[in-house]
Structure formats: C-alpha cells, structure tokens
C-alpha cells in the first residue's frame, strides 16, 4: 500500500489544480482512496487530500508519498489542529457572550438589541444566559474530548484505528 498526498485534478485534462484551475470540474485521481484532508487548504483553492493506493500505483511527480508512520503522524497533527480550531471557536463565542451578558447585567437591562453583519437582533438576559451555558458546556465537552483523543493518538499504529477516531469527532463539527 502507498500513502499519498495530492489535490484535485481537472476531470477533462487530468492536470492538477495546483498547476492550473479546473475548467471541467475537479475530481480525485483514479486509483486513490481518500482517507482524510486538510480543511485549511480548501480556502487556497488547492485542497490537500491524503489517501492510499495499491502498491503498483504510479505516483505522479506532483504527488507526495509517505511511509505509513509519516502518514499517521500527519493524520494526528491535522486532527489535533481541527479539534483546537473548534475549541478556539467555542472559546471566542463564550467570551463574547460573557462580555455581552456582563454589560446587560451591569446596566440592569432585561434585554437589548445588538447588530451582527448588518442585522439587528433582540435578546433577553434569560436567553443570553441559556446560550452562554450551552456554549460553556460544549467547550468543556470538547476540551475533555480533546484530552481523551490526544491520549489515544499516542497509541495509534494503523489507519483503521485512526479512521474510527474521525467518526467520534464528527459530532463536534461546528459551522463557521
């Protein structure tokens, strides 16, 4: 088995999107099974995927090949980075809500209006407290989950074990 990193290719020309933008639609190169990807790379227009192929697969000059150990290490780093990113988002949300809640309590107002992205919203102290409690609980759950995953990652030795961890992380996906 070969362990590779690669990007999309144009479905007509088979040229990788790292060399020129796809005109006929992107596709994964034939013969490769995607195992995971680097979410941060998608914003660049050249997403990076990691996958496996058969031993007889002809690795192209724009692809990178890794040992099994290197591949698993990359996987661990990317998943840890994804979990940390989610933690950062929860922490930012929690801190914003705490600040807004403090302002409402200090001003002795029962509710207030605030503007986000050009739209006005009305929220009561009770609603704000409920949202703050929810975000705080999610943050604590995710922090605990991160600690458990990091301990387990230290003992991962193959991709089947690693793939099962992705399924555990899915419930913690958070919209941007």
N, C-alpha and C positions, 0 to 999 in steps of 0.2 A: 504494500500500500504506500502511496505517495501522499505527502502532506503539503498543501499548496496555499499560497495567497494569490489572488487575481482580482480582476474587475470585470464589469460587463464588456461584451463585445457587440458591435453592430450586427443585427440579425442578417443583413444582406452582404456586407463587405467582410465581416468577421474581424474587423480592426478594433482593437481595444479602445474604450472611451478615454483612456489615458493618453492616447495618441491623437484622436480627433473625436468630436462629438458624434453620437449615434444619429443617423438620419432615418433609418428604417425601423428603429426600435431596439432597445437593449435586450440582451439575453445572456444567460450563463453559458460559458463554453461547454460543448458536448463532452461527456466523459468525466465530468467533475460533479461530485455531490457536495452541496453547500452544508457546512457544519455550523458556522456562525459568521457574524460580520461585525465590523467596527462602525457603530452608529455615527460616530463623529465624522467619519469620512463621507457620509452622504451629502452633507452641505457643500462639499467641494465640487460635486458633480462627477467625481470619480470614486464611487463606493468601493471599499475594500472588503472582499469576501475571503473566507478561509474554508477550505474543503479538502476532500480526499479523492483520489483516483486509483485506478488499478496500477500495478507495478509497470505495465507495458505502456502507460500513457506517455505521450511525447510532450514534455514540458516546454512551453514556448518561451522565447527569450524575454518577454515582458512579465512572466510569472516568476514567483519565488518558491523555492522548495525548502522544506524544513525537515528536521528529524522529528520523530514522534515526541520526544521530550521538549523540543523547542516549541512545537505546535501547542502542546498542552500548557506550557508556560505563557504563551501569547493569549490563549483562551482565559487562563486565570486572571491575567492583567486586564483584559478587556472587560470581563465580568465584574471584577473589583471596581474598575473605573465606572461602569454603568451603575452599580449599587451606590457608589459615592456620589455620583451625579444626582441620583434620586434623593439621597439624604440631603444634599445641598439644597435641592428644590423645596423639600419639606421644611428644612430649617429656615429658609428665606420666607416661605409662606407663614410659618409660625411666628417669626419675628415681626413681620408686617402686621399680622393680626393682633399680636400682643401690643404693639405700639398704638394701633388704631383703638383697641379696646381701652388702653390706659387713657387716651385722650378723651374718649367718651365718658369714662368713669370720673376723671378729674373735672370735666366740665359739667358733670351732673346731668347730662342729657340722656334721655331714654332711647333716642335713636338719632341717626344722622344720615346725610347724603354724602356720597363720595363719587369721584369720577375716575373711570378706568377706560383707556383707549377711546375717549370721546363720548362715553355713555355714562349717564348718571344712575347710581344705584342707591336704594334706601335699605338700611339695615338697623335692626334694633339691637340693644345691648344683649338681649337673650339670644338672638340669632348669632351674634358675633361670638358670644361665649361658647355656644354649641360648636361653631366652626373651629374655634381655637382648640377646644377639647378634642375634636376629631383629628385635626392636623397634628396635635401633640401626640395623640395615641398612635397615629400612623408613623410618625417619626420614631417613637420608641420601639414599635414593632419592627420597623425596618432596621434600626440600629442593632437590635437583638439578632435579627436575621443575618445581618452583615457579619456579626461576630461568629455565628454558627457556620456560615458559608466559608469564611476565611479559615477556620479551623479544619473544616472538611477538605478544602482545596489543598492543604498541605499534604494530604494523603492520596490525592488523585493520581492515578497512574495510567488510566486509559480513557479513550473518548466516550465509551459507553457510560462510565461513571460521570464524566463531565456533562454529557448530554442530559442526564437525568436532573442535574442541578439547574439547567436552563428552565426546565418545566416548573421547578419550585420558585424561580424568580418571576415568572410570568404574572402572578397576582400583584406584584409590586410595580408593574409598568405604570407610569404616570404620564398623562397627557402634558404636552408642553404648554 
